[in-house]
Amino acid sequence: MTFILDKAFIDRALDDADLNALRLALFQATGDESLLELPLKTVPMYGGALMQTVVADEAVATLRARATEFLTTKPADFTEIKPTDPELRRMYEAFRNEELSDRSWAYRRDLAAFDDHPRLAQWTDAKPAIPEGFRVAVIGAGFGGIAAAVQLEHLGIPYTIYERRSELGGTWSINAYPDVRVDTTNFLYQFFFEKNYPWTEYFARAGEVREYLQHVAKKYGVFEHISFDSDVKEASFDADAGRWTIDAVIDGRPQTFTATAVVSAGGLFATPKRLEVPGIEDFRGEIVHTAECTGREQLDGRDVAIIGNGSTGVQMLSQVRSRARSVGVFQRTPQWISPRERYGEAIAPETRWLLDTMPYYWNWYCYSIATLRLGGQVLQEPDPEWQAAGGLVNRANDAYREGLTAYVKAKLGDRPDLWKKLVPTHAPMARRLIVDNNWYASLLEDNVELVTDTIERFTPTGIRTVDGKERSYDLVFTATGFVTQKYLWPTAYRGLDGETLEDRWRDPEGGGPRAYLSLTVPGFPNLFIMYGPNSQNRSGSLIVWMETWARYAAQGLVALIEGDHRYLTVRRDVFEDYNQRLDEAMLSLIWYDPGSTDRNYYVNEFGRQQVNVPWRLEEYHRLLERFDPDDYHFA
C-alpha cells in the first residue's frame, strides 16, 4: 500500500476515527492528564436504545491537533507499555465518565486486550509431567476448536484436532452462499490474543475469515495438529481406563483410537434444517440448502426462489438479484432487519495506517465497540411497570422498535403495501436481529417479488402457494436454518451408563439439551462442549466467549492432571441447581414475554429457551472465571 503521508492524509484518518478511543490512546501514549478532562457528550443510537459516548464538539479541534502533533513527531523507537490494573481501571472509567463496580471491572478487564494473551489457562506452579498416553481430542477446526487448541498448545498438553472437512473454518467453511460474511464487526469477531489483524473490511467475507483462522492456527502452532477429512462418528467412555474410545472415518477409512478427554467444538449451526413441503421430490429444478452451497451455483438468467428471510436469506438476496432473471422471496414471518454501521465497507488506507501507527488505538477501538454493545442487554428485559402503563416491553425496547419501524418505512418509500408485510409484530430482540444487506432496496427492484402466502406444495416446475398461484423456478435456495438441538452432530457420545447424550437430551422431562455452564454434563466425564446449551451471550463478542470456554476447559484439564485423577464429571446436584437458577432467570426476559410469542430457534420443541444464557455478561463471566473443583466429582 502506497500513500503520501501529509496533513491531508492524517486529517482523513482522524475524520474516520473513533475520537474517544483516540483520546484514551493518546493519553496512554503521552500521559497528558488534560486529555482525561476533555468534555464528552452522549449521542443516542437506534432510536435512543443505546447511548454512545463521544468527544464533545468544542473539544474535537483540540484533540485532533494534539493527535496530529503526536503522530508527526512520535519517536521511531516508541515502546508500548502495558498498563497496570489500577491504571487500566482508571482509564476505563474515564472512557465514559462512569464508575465501574468490581464485577463490571472484572468482566471488562480483558476487553481492551492489553495482555499478550488474555484469558489464558495456567499451571498452578511449574508444569507437571503429563501422564503417559494423556491426549485430548478436539472435534472441529472452527473458532471453538482453534481456541481450545491454542490453550492446549500453551499448556503443553498433547492433542489432535479432528476436522471432518478438508479445510479449517467451521461455519466459514460450511457456508458458501452468495455474499456470505460476518454480521458482527471483525473488531469484535476475532481472537483477542491476535493483535490488530489487517482485516480488509469491517465485516469480513467468509474467505477472509478462513484465511484469518489459518493464519492463527499456523502462528500459534496448532495447524500441524489438525487431522482433516476426519469424521468422528461415536465416542464411548471407559471408566476403568479413564479414556474415550473414538470411532471415526479418516480419509475414507474406519479407525478407532482413544483420548483421555474430548473438547466438542462442532458448533451450534452445523446440521441443516430441511424444508418439508409436499411435492418437493417432484421438483425438476435445483434445490440447495444454503449451508450446502458450493459457490458455483449458476444464477445468471435464471428464475430463483429464496425461502426464508433470516440472516442468510437477507444476506444473499442482493447478490442473487443482481444476476438472476427473477427472484421470489418467500417470507413466513417478518423480521426486524436493521442497519449496521460500516457493513459492507472496506477499511480505508487512512484507517489502517492509524490502527498500525497510533499506539494503543486498536485496543481502545475494540473496547469502544465492545462496551457500546453492553447497553443492548436492557432491550431484553421487560419492565412490568412500563407494560402496566401501556408500554410493550420497556422504554429502550419500545424506542428501538420505533426507530426500526421508521427505518423500514424510509427504505421502502411510498409502498404502504409492503410496510404491512414487513413490519413485525414481535418485539426487537425476541428473535435474532438481522443486518440489512440491501434487502429492503432489493425488494423494490423490478425482478424481485415478495411472497407472504404460505407454500402449499412444490410442483415439477415451481412452487404453488395456498392462494392457488403457481410460480416457476429453476433454482430454489432453502435458507431455513439449522437443527439447533444437535449440538454434537455428527458424533454420538456414550457416557458412564451407556446412554448417548443425544438420547438424554431428547427426553421431554429434561426439556431438551442442558449443560452446566454450557460446557459439561453429569455422567459424561472429561467432555467439554464449546458453544453448548444456553451458551449464546446476550451481547458482545461470541469469540470472547469461545476464549473463555476454552480457558475453563483447559483449567479443568489442569485440575485433572495436577490431581493425578482418571476423570472428572460435574456433580448432578451442582448441574441441577445451576439449571434451575438458569430457567428461573430466563422467565424474566423477552423470550418468554407474552408479547414475544414468536420465538424461532431460541425456544425448543419442549417450550424451553435452550440457546441463550439469561444472565448479563458480567454475571456469566463470574461463573466461568475460575474452574471450581468442588463442582466436580474426580475419580
C-alpha positions in Angstrom: 0.0 0.0 0.0 1.5 3.3 -1.0 0.2 6.7 0.1 1.5 10.2 0.7 1.7 10.9 4.4 0.8 14.6 4.6 -1.6 16.6 6.7 -4.5 15.8 4.3 -3.9 12.1 4.8 -3.8 12.4 8.6 -6.9 14.6 8.5 -8.7 11.9 6.6 -7.6 9.3 9.1 -8.9 11.4 12.0 -12.1 12.1 10.2 -12.8 8.4 10.2 -11.5 7.8 13.8 -13.3 7.0 17.0 -12.2 10.1 18.7 -13.0 8.9 22.2 -10.9 5.8 21.6 -8.2 8.1 20.2 -8.4 10.3 23.3 -7.6 7.4 25.6 -4.9 6.1 23.3 -3.2 9.5 23.2 -3.4 9.8 27.0 -1.9 6.4 27.4 0.9 7.3 25.0 1.7 10.8 26.4 0.5 10.8 30.0 -1.2 14.2 29.3 -3.8 14.4 32.1 -5.7 17.2 30.4 -6.9 14.6 27.8 -8.9 12.9 30.5 -10.6 16.2 31.3 -11.8 16.9 27.8 -15.6 17.2 27.8 -17.8 14.3 26.5 -21.4 14.0 25.3 -23.8 11.1 24.7 -25.3 10.5 21.4 -28.5 8.4 21.0 -28.3 5.4 18.7 -31.0 3.2 17.3 -33.8 5.5 18.4 -32.3 6.0 21.8 -32.0 2.3 22.6 -28.2 2.8 23.0 -26.2 5.8 24.0 -22.7 6.3 22.6 -20.2 8.5 24.4 -18.2 10.8 22.1 -15.9 13.8 22.5 -17.9 17.0 22.8 -17.9 19.2 19.8 -16.0 22.0 21.5 -13.1 19.6 22.3 -12.7 18.0 18.9 -10.3 20.5 17.4 -8.0 20.3 20.5 -7.9 16.6 20.4 -7.2 16.4 16.7 -4.4 19.0 17.0 -2.7 17.0 19.7 -3.2 13.7 17.9 -1.7 15.2 14.7 1.3 16.6 16.7 1.9 13.2 18.3 1.6 11.2 15.0 4.0 13.5 13.2 6.6 13.6 16.0 6.4 10.1 17.5 9.8 8.7 18.2 10.8 5.8 15.9 11.7 3.7 19.0 8.4 4.4 20.8 7.7 1.3 23.0 4.2 0.5 24.2 3.9 -0.3 27.9 1.1 -2.5 29.3 -0.9 -0.6 31.9 -1.2 -1.8 35.5 -4.7 -2.9 36.6 -5.3 0.3 38.6 -4.2 2.4 35.6 -6.4 0.5 33.3 -9.4 0.7 35.6 -9.0 4.5 35.8 -8.9 4.8 32.0 -11.9 2.5 31.6 -13.8 4.8 34.0 -12.6 7.9 32.1 -13.7 6.5 28.8 -17.4 7.1 29.5 -17.2 9.1 32.8 -18.6 6.1 34.7 -17.7 4.3 37.9 -17.3 0.6 37.5 -18.3 -1.9 40.0 -15.8 -4.6 40.9 -17.9 -7.1 38.9 -18.0 -4.9 35.8 -14.3 -4.2 36.1 -13.6 -8.0 36.3 -15.6 -8.7 33.1 -14.2 -5.7 31.2 -10.6 -6.1 32.2 -9.6 -8.0 29.1 -11.9 -6.3 26.6 -9.1 -3.9 25.5 -6.7 -6.9 25.2 -3.6 -5.3 26.7 -2.3 -8.7 27.9 -0.3 -10.6 25.3 -2.8 -13.4 25.7 -6.0 -12.6 27.6 -7.9 -15.5 29.1 -5.1 -18.0 29.2 -5.1 -21.0 31.5 -2.0 -21.6 33.6 -0.5 -24.4 35.7 -0.7 -23.8 39.4 3.1 -24.0 39.7 5.6 -25.5 37.4 4.3 -27.7 34.6 4.0 -31.3 35.9 4.8 -34.4 33.9 1.9 -35.2 31.6 0.7 -38.8 32.2 1.8 -41.2 29.6 -0.9 -41.6 26.9 -2.8 -38.4 28.0 -4.2 -36.9 24.9 -7.1 -34.6 24.1 -9.3 -35.0 21.0 -10.7 -31.7 19.8 -13.6 -32.1 17.4 -13.9 -29.3 14.9 -11.4 -26.8 13.5 -13.5 -23.6 13.6 -13.2 -20.8 16.1 -14.1 -23.0 19.1 -11.7 -25.8 18.2 -8.8 -23.4 17.5 -9.5 -21.5 20.7 -9.3 -24.8 22.7 -6.2 -25.9 20.8 -4.3 -22.7 21.5 -4.9 -23.3 25.2 -3.6 -26.9 25.0 -0.6 -25.8 23.0 0.3 -23.2 25.6 0.0 -25.8 28.4 1.9 -28.4 26.5 -0.9 -31.0 26.7 -0.9 -33.4 23.7 -3.9 -33.1 21.4 -5.3 -33.6 17.9 -8.0 -31.7 16.2 -10.3 -33.8 14.1 -12.0 -31.9 11.3 -14.5 -33.6 9.1 -13.9 -31.2 6.2 -10.8 -30.8 4.1 -10.1 -27.3 5.4 -10.5 -25.4 8.7 -13.0 -22.7 9.3 -16.1 -24.4 10.8 -19.2 -22.4 9.8 -17.0 -20.3 7.5 -16.1 -23.4 5.5 -19.6 -24.9 5.5 -21.3 -21.8 4.2 -20.5 -20.6 0.7 -23.8 -19.0 -0.3 -23.7 -15.7 -2.2 -22.2 -12.8 -0.2 -21.7 -14.8 3.0 -19.9 -12.7 5.6 -19.9 -12.0 9.3 -22.6 -9.7 10.7 -20.6 -8.7 13.8 -17.7 -6.3 13.1 -14.3 -8.0 13.0 -13.1 -5.7 15.8 -15.3 -8.0 18.0 -15.4 -11.1 15.9 -11.8 -12.0 16.4 -9.4 -13.7 18.8 -8.0 -11.1 21.2 -4.7 -12.8 21.6 -4.0 -12.0 17.9 -3.5 -8.2 17.8 -4.6 -5.8 15.1 -5.1 -8.3 12.3 -5.2 -6.5 8.9 -8.8 -7.1 8.0 -9.7 -5.6 4.6 -13.4 -4.9 5.6 -15.2 -4.1 8.8 -17.4 -7.2 8.2 -15.2 -9.8 6.6 -16.4 -12.2 3.9 -16.2 -16.0 4.6 -13.0 -16.4 2.6 -11.1 -13.8 4.6 -12.4 -15.4 7.9 -10.9 -18.7 6.7 -7.6 -17.0 5.9 -7.6 -15.5 9.3 -8.2 -18.8 11.1 -5.5 -20.4 9.0 -3.1 -17.6 10.0 -3.9 -18.0 13.7 -3.7 -21.8 13.5 -0.2 -21.6 11.9 1.1 -18.8 14.0 0.2 -20.4 17.3 1.4 -23.9 16.4 -2.0 -25.7 16.1 -2.3 -26.2 12.3 0.1 -29.2 12.3 -2.2 -30.9 14.9 -5.2 -30.9 12.6 -6.4 -34.2 11.1 -8.5 -33.2 8.1 -11.2 -35.4 6.4 -11.7 -37.0 9.9 -15.4 -37.6 10.6 -15.8 -38.7 14.3 -18.9 -40.9 14.4 -19.0 -42.2 18.0 -17.2 -41.9 21.3 -17.8 -44.1 24.4 -16.2 -43.6 27.8 -14.4 -46.4 29.6 -14.5 -45.6 33.3 -11.9 -48.1 34.2 -9.4 -46.9 31.7 -10.4 -43.2 32.0 -10.5 -43.0 28.3 -12.8 -42.2 25.4 -12.8 -44.8 22.7 -13.5 -43.0 19.5 -14.7 -44.4 16.2 -14.0 -42.2 13.1 -13.7 -42.3 9.4 -10.4 -40.7 8.4 -9.5 -40.3 4.8 -12.4 -42.6 4.0 -11.1 -45.4 6.2 -12.7 -46.5 9.6 -10.4 -46.1 12.5 -10.6 -46.4 16.3 -8.4 -44.6 18.8 -8.6 -43.3 22.3 -8.4 -40.0 24.1 -8.3 -39.0 27.7 -10.6 -36.0 27.1 -12.7 -34.6 24.4 -13.5 -31.0 23.5 -16.5 -30.9 21.2 -16.3 -27.9 19.0 -18.8 -28.8 16.3 -20.7 -25.6 16.8 -24.4 -24.8 17.0 -25.0 -24.2 13.3 -23.8 -27.4 11.7 -26.9 -29.5 10.9 -29.1 -28.1 8.1 -32.8 -27.9 8.8 -34.5 -29.5 5.8 -37.5 -28.0 4.2 -40.5 -30.3 4.5 -43.1 -29.4 1.9 -45.4 -31.8 -0.1 -44.2 -32.4 -3.7 -40.6 -31.4 -3.1 -39.3 -34.6 -4.5 -41.2 -33.9 -7.8 -39.4 -30.6 -8.5 -37.3 -30.9 -11.6 -35.1 -27.9 -10.9 -32.3 -27.5 -8.3 -33.0 -27.3 -4.6 -30.0 -26.2 -2.5 -29.9 -25.6 1.3 -27.8 -22.5 1.8 -25.4 -24.5 4.1 -24.7 -26.8 1.1 -24.0 -24.1 -1.5 -20.7 -24.7 -3.3 -20.3 -21.1 -4.6 -20.6 -22.5 -8.1 -24.4 -22.3 -8.4 -25.5 -20.8 -11.7 -27.6 -17.7 -11.2 -27.3 -15.8 -14.5 -30.6 -15.5 -16.3 -32.4 -18.0 -14.0 -35.6 -17.8 -12.1 -34.6 -18.2 -8.4 -36.6 -18.6 -5.2 -35.2 -17.9 -1.7 -37.2 -19.5 1.0 -36.5 -17.8 4.3 -35.7 -14.3 5.5 -33.4 -15.0 8.4 -29.8 -13.9 8.4 -28.8 -16.0 5.4 -31.8 -15.2 3.2 -31.4 -11.5 3.9 -27.7 -11.5 3.3 -27.8 -13.3 -0.1 -30.7 -11.5 -1.8 -28.9 -8.5 -3.2 -26.2 -10.5 -4.9 -28.6 -13.2 -6.2 -31.0 -10.4 -7.5 -28.1 -8.7 -9.4 -27.6 -11.8 -11.5 -30.8 -13.7 -11.7 -33.6 -13.0 -14.2 -36.2 -13.0 -11.3 -36.2 -13.8 -7.6 -39.1 -14.9 -5.5 -38.6 -14.1 -1.8 -40.7 -16.4 0.4 -41.4 -14.9 3.8 -43.2 -16.7 6.6 -42.6 -14.2 9.5 -41.4 -10.6 9.1 -38.1 -10.0 10.9 -36.6 -6.9 12.4 -33.9 -6.1 9.9 -31.6 -3.3 11.0 -28.8 -1.1 9.6 -25.3 -1.8 10.8 -22.6 0.9 10.7 -19.9 0.2 8.1 -21.5 -3.1 7.0 -20.0 -3.9 3.5 -17.4 -1.1 3.8 -13.7 -1.6 3.1 -11.2 -0.4 5.8 -9.7 2.7 4.2 -5.9 3.0 3.9 -6.0 6.0 6.3 -7.8 4.0 9.0 -5.4 1.0 8.6 -2.5 3.5 8.9 -4.0 4.9 12.1 -4.6 1.4 13.6 -1.0 0.5 12.8 0.7 3.8 13.8 -1.2 5.2 16.8 -0.1 3.2 19.9 -3.0 1.6 21.8 -5.6 2.8 19.3 -6.6 -0.7 18.2 -7.1 -1.7 21.9 -9.4 1.3 22.6 -11.2 1.0 19.3 -12.1 -2.6 20.2 -13.0 -1.6 23.7 -15.3 1.2 22.4 -17.3 -1.2 20.3 -17.5 -3.9 22.9 -18.8 -1.7 25.7 -21.3 0.1 23.5 -23.0 -3.3 22.9 -23.3 -3.8 26.7 -26.1 -1.3 26.8 -28.1 -3.6 24.5 -28.8 -6.1 27.3 -31.6 -3.9 28.7 -33.5 -4.4 25.5 -34.1 -8.0 26.5 -35.5 -7.2 30.0 -39.3 -6.4 30.1 -40.3 -3.7 32.6 -43.7 -4.7 34.3 -44.3 -1.1 35.3 -43.8 0.2 31.8 -46.0 -2.5 30.4 -48.7 -1.8 33.0 -48.7 1.8 31.9 -49.3 0.7 28.3 -45.8 0.1 27.0 -44.9 -3.0 25.1 -41.6 -4.2 26.6 -39.6 -1.4 28.2 -38.7 2.2 27.4 -35.5 1.3 25.5 -37.0 -1.6 23.5 -40.1 0.4 22.6 -37.8 3.2 21.4 -35.8 0.8 19.4 -39.0 -0.6 17.8 -40.0 2.9 16.8 -36.6 3.5 15.3 -36.5 0.3 13.3 -40.1 0.8 12.1 -39.1 4.3 10.8 -36.1 2.7 9.1 -38.2 0.1 7.3 -40.7 2.7 6.1 -37.8 5.0 5.0 -36.2 2.2 3.0 -39.5 1.2 1.3 -40.6 4.7 0.4 -44.1 5.1 -0.8 -45.1 1.4 -0.5 -47.5 1.0 2.4 -48.5 -2.4 0.9 -45.0 -3.6 1.8 -44.9 -1.8 5.2 -47.8 -4.0 6.4 -46.0 -7.2 5.3 -42.5 -6.3 6.6 -43.0 -4.6 10.0 -43.0 -7.4 12.6 -45.5 -7.7 15.5 -43.0 -9.2 17.9 -40.6 -7.1 19.9 -37.0 -6.4 18.7 -34.6 -8.9 20.3 -37.3 -11.6 20.8 -35.7 -13.1 17.7 -32.1 -12.8 16.4 -31.7 -9.3 14.9 -30.8 -9.4 11.2 -28.5 -7.0 9.4 -29.8 -5.3 6.3 -27.6 -6.1 3.3 -29.6 -4.0 0.8 -32.6 -6.4 1.4 -35.3 -3.7 1.5 -33.8 -2.0 -1.5 -33.7 -5.3 -3.4 -37.4 -5.9 -2.7 -38.1 -2.7 -4.7 -36.3 -3.9 -7.8 -38.5 -5.0 -10.8 -37.1 -8.5 -10.8 -37.9 -9.3 -7.1 -41.2 -10.4 -5.7 -42.0 -10.8 -2.0 -44.3 -13.7 -1.4 -46.0 -13.9 2.0 -48.7 -16.5 1.2 -47.9 -19.9 2.7 -46.3 -22.5 0.4 -48.8 -25.3 -0.3 -46.6 -27.6 -2.3 -43.8 -27.9 -4.9 -44.8 -28.7 -8.5 -42.5 -30.2 -11.1 -41.7 -26.7 -12.3 -42.0 -24.5 -9.3 -43.9 -23.6 -6.1 -47.7 -23.2 -5.5 -49.0 -21.1 -2.6 -52.3 -21.5 -0.7 -53.9 -18.8 -2.8 -53.6 -21.2 -5.8 -50.9 -19.2 -7.6 -48.0 -21.2 -9.1 -44.6 -19.6 -9.8 -41.9 -21.2 -11.9 -38.3 -21.5 -10.7 -35.1 -23.1 -12.0 -33.3 -22.9 -8.6 -34.6 -22.8 -5.1 -32.4 -21.8 -2.1 -33.7 -23.0 1.2 -32.5 -20.5 3.8 -34.3 -22.5 6.5 -31.6 -22.5 9.2 -30.2 -25.3 11.3 -31.3 -28.0 13.7 -30.1 -26.3 16.9 -30.8 -29.3 19.1 -27.9 -31.2 17.5 -25.0 -29.6 19.4 -22.7 -32.6 19.0 -23.6 -33.6 15.5 -22.4 -35.8 13.8 -20.9 -37.6 16.9 -22.8 -39.8 19.3 -21.3 -39.7 22.8 -21.9 -42.5 25.2 -21.4 -41.8 28.9 -20.9 -43.9 32.0 -24.3 -45.6 31.8 -24.1 -46.3 28.0 -26.7 -43.7 27.2 -25.9 -41.3 24.4 -26.1 -37.6 25.2 -28.4 -37.0 22.3 -30.9 -39.6 23.7 -30.8 -37.9 27.1 -31.5 -34.6 25.5 -34.5 -36.0 23.7 -36.2 -36.7 27.0 -39.2 -34.3 27.4 -38.7 -34.5 31.1 -35.4 -32.8 30.8 -36.7 -30.0 28.5 -34.1 -30.7 25.8 -30.3 -30.0 25.8 -28.9 -28.9 29.1 -25.3 -28.5 30.5 -23.5 -27.0 33.4 -22.2 -23.5 32.4 -23.0 -24.7 28.8 -19.9 -26.9 29.0 -20.2 -30.2 31.0 -22.9 -32.8 31.6 -23.2 -35.3 34.5 -22.2 -38.8 33.5 -20.1 -37.7 30.5 -16.6 -37.5 32.0 -13.8 -35.4 30.5 -16.1 -34.0 27.9 -16.3 -30.2 27.3 -18.8 -28.7 24.9 -17.9 -25.5 23.2 -21.0 -23.4 22.3 -23.2 -25.8 24.2 -26.7 -25.4 25.6 -27.6 -22.0 26.9 -24.2 -20.5 25.9 -25.0 -17.8 23.5 -24.2 -14.5 25.1 -26.8 -11.7 25.3 -24.5 -9.1 23.8 -21.0 -8.5 22.5 -18.4 -10.9 21.0 -19.0 -14.6 20.6 -15.3 -15.1 20.2 -14.6 -13.6 23.7 -16.8 -16.5 25.0 -15.0 -19.0 22.8 -11.8 -18.0 24.5 -13.5 -18.1 27.9 -15.0 -21.5 27.4 -11.6 -22.8 26.1 -9.9 -21.4 29.2 -12.4 -23.1 31.5 -12.0 -26.5 29.8 -8.2 -26.1 29.9 -8.4 -25.2 33.7 -10.4 -28.4 34.1 -7.7 -30.5 32.4 -5.1 -28.7 34.6 -7.1 -29.9 37.7 -7.3 -33.4 36.3 -3.5 -33.7 35.6 -2.3 -31.9 38.7 -4.6 -34.0 40.9 -3.5 -37.3 39.2 -7.1 -38.2 38.5 -8.6 -40.5 36.0 -11.6 -38.4 35.1 -13.9 -35.6 36.2 -17.6 -35.2 35.8 -19.8 -32.4 37.0 -21.8 -33.3 40.2 -25.5 -33.8 39.4 -26.7 -31.6 42.3 -24.5 -28.8 41.0 -25.8 -29.3 37.5 -29.5 -29.4 38.6 -29.1 -26.3 40.9 -27.5 -24.4 38.1 -30.2 -25.3 35.5 -32.9 -24.4 38.0 -31.4 -21.0 38.5 -30.9 -20.6 34.8 -34.6 -21.5 34.0 -35.8 -19.1 36.7 -33.7 -16.2 35.4 -34.9 -16.9 31.8 -38.5 -16.3 32.8 -37.9 -12.6 33.3 -36.5 -12.0 29.8 -38.1 -11.1 26.5 -38.0 -14.7 25.1 -40.8 -15.7 27.5 -42.7 -12.4 27.5 -46.3 -12.8 26.4 -45.8 -10.1 23.8 -43.0 -12.1 22.2 -44.5 -15.4 21.3 -42.7 -15.9 18.0 -39.5 -17.3 19.4 -37.8 -19.1 16.5 -34.8 -21.3 17.2 -34.2 -19.9 20.7 -37.1 -21.9 22.2 -37.1 -25.7 21.5 -40.0 -28.1 21.0 -40.3 -28.6 24.7 -41.0 -24.8 25.2 -37.7 -24.2 26.8 -35.2 -21.5 25.8 -32.1 -23.6 25.2 -29.8 -21.3 23.2 -29.1 -18.1 25.2 -27.7 -17.5 28.6 -30.1 -15.5 30.8 -27.6 -13.6 32.8 -25.9 -10.3 32.0 -22.3 -10.7 30.7 -20.7 -9.6 34.0 -22.5 -12.4 35.9 -21.9 -15.2 33.3 -18.2 -14.1 33.3 -18.1 -14.5 37.1 -19.4 -18.1 36.7 -16.8 -19.0 34.2 -13.9 -17.0 35.5 -12.4 -19.9 37.5 -12.8 -23.7 37.3 -14.1 -24.8 40.7 -13.0 -28.4 41.5 -15.8 -28.5 44.2 -18.3 -28.6 41.4 -16.9 -31.9 40.1 -16.5 -35.5 41.1 -13.0 -36.7 40.5 -12.2 -40.4 40.1 
